[in-house]
């Protein structure tokens, strides 16, 4: 029993290794928090990340593409990349690549590009 008590009392604490070792906490009223939350959401940041960047004097610029649109475009580009990899694999195996398939991919890239501009 004494041995069990010794094991329980020698709890190992592992040090936390963080780049930033200091933490700052502060409180704001509801209207100020809502303003911070709206600004952070516009920049696709969390409130703490937004406040930290502002405190560091970072110049924050609103993204030109909404978060949902960026996610959509990322999905489209992933599909295009998959198709292109399949065509490249086929060509590297000595197969013939259908010129129409390449034109279709090129049209898809052009369509995504138009969404970005």
ABEGO torsion letter per residue (X at the ends): XAAAAAAAABBBBBBBBBABABBBBBBBBAAAAAAAAAAAAAAGBBAAAAAAAAAAGBBBBBBABBAAAAAAAAAAAAAAAAAAAAAAAAAAAGBBBBAAAAAAAAAAAAAAAAAAX
